[in-house]
């Protein structure tokens, strides 16, 4: 399957010695040629998030952390699949 990748990184505040973020959103998007690549794309995105350690910074905060992957169809031009896994 061919995939293209899009990334979103939304950080309203970062943790510091005086304040703590209310929202941090990082998503890994994959674009599949067709819906046959949906599961492979979801697997690939979650694997990339884990391999690159995107969420490790937030592991020890005592709050839930979820890894989110999304696959969009190039031809369909819509969301084909979404997956959320706990860190």
N, C-alpha and C positions, 0 to 999 in steps of 0.2 A: 504494500500500500504506500501511496505517496501522501505525506502530511506536510502541511505548512504550520508554523507555530506563531501564535500571538500571545503576548504576555500583558497582563494588567497588574499594576502595582499601585494601590491606593493606601496611603498612610496619612491619617489625619494628625496624629501626634506620635512621636516615638518615645519610648521609655527613657527617662533620665533620672537623675537623683531626686528630682522634685515632682515630676508628673509622670503619668502613665497613660498610654494610648487607650482610647475607647474603641478605636477601630483600626485594624490593619487588615487589608485584603490583598492577597496575592493569588492570582489564578493562573493556571496553565491551560491555554486553549490549543486545540489541534483542529485542523481542517482536513477532512477526508474527501477523497474524490467522490465517494458514494456511501450509502448507509451500510454497505458490507464491511467497511473499515471502522465502524463505531467502537466495538469492544477493543480492538487492537489500539485504537487511538486513545481510549480511556486508560488502558493499561500503560501505554507509552507515557502519557502525561503524568500519571501517578508515580511511575518509576523515575521519571526525570525529577520530579519534586523531591522524592526521597534521596536519590543519588546526589543531587546538588545541595541537599540540606537546607532548602529554602526556609523551612519552618523550625529548624533547630533553635534559633534564637528565642523562640516563644515557648519551648518545652517546659522550662522550669518555673513558669509563672503561676502554676496552680489553677489555670483556667483551661477549658477545653480548646484544643487546636484541631481543626479539620483540614485535611488536604482535599482540594476540589479540582476535578478535571472536567473539561467540557469538550465535546466534539461537535463541530459544525460541518454541515454538508456543503461542499463547493457548488454542486449542481442544485441541491434543494434549497440552499440559502436559508437554512434554519438550524435550530439545535437538534442534533441527532441523539445525543446522550449526555448525561451528567452523572458524575460519581463523587461521593464524599466519603472519605475514610478518616478515622481518628489517627492522630499521629502516634 
